């Protein structure tokens, strides 16, 4: 049996080892489903960048998933770099993540809690309100509202909305 001091020393050495995670997992995970060829995705990239910047350092991990069969890693990197998105992106082989979270449109967002359960899914906001139709500016900020409530420990009052954009070919 080891004492508390030995345990802390062992834990510290594990955390400093090469195989250790650099930090604890985030309290929330935000997944954006995106398509570089979708005009709606492109239109939302400025807002996505603002959101990731506004919530930086607030225990939220952001990532982008690209659910297209033919996309290459270089295409993902170039797209995220073009918009200076500041988030990681990856392919969705076999559309596994799209199917898992039942994402059907790009852009669509899923917010997961630390247990991996969805607390919000749908549109980023209500800027686009129908296929090919948008307002001059958003009046409802669904993702921001969900993140604010979740971070405050409050229930997310609007946990599901309909996203409009380019279809994911499931």
PyMOL commands that set and color helices and strands:
alter all, ss='L'
color gray80, all
select helices_A, chain A and resi 4-16+39-54+73-82+93-100+142-152
alter helices_A, ss='H'
color red, helices_A
select strands_A, chain A and resi 28-33+60-66+88-91+105-106+108-113+118-122+128-130+133-134+166-167
alter strands_A, ss='S'
color yellow, strands_A
deselect
rebuild
show_as cartoon
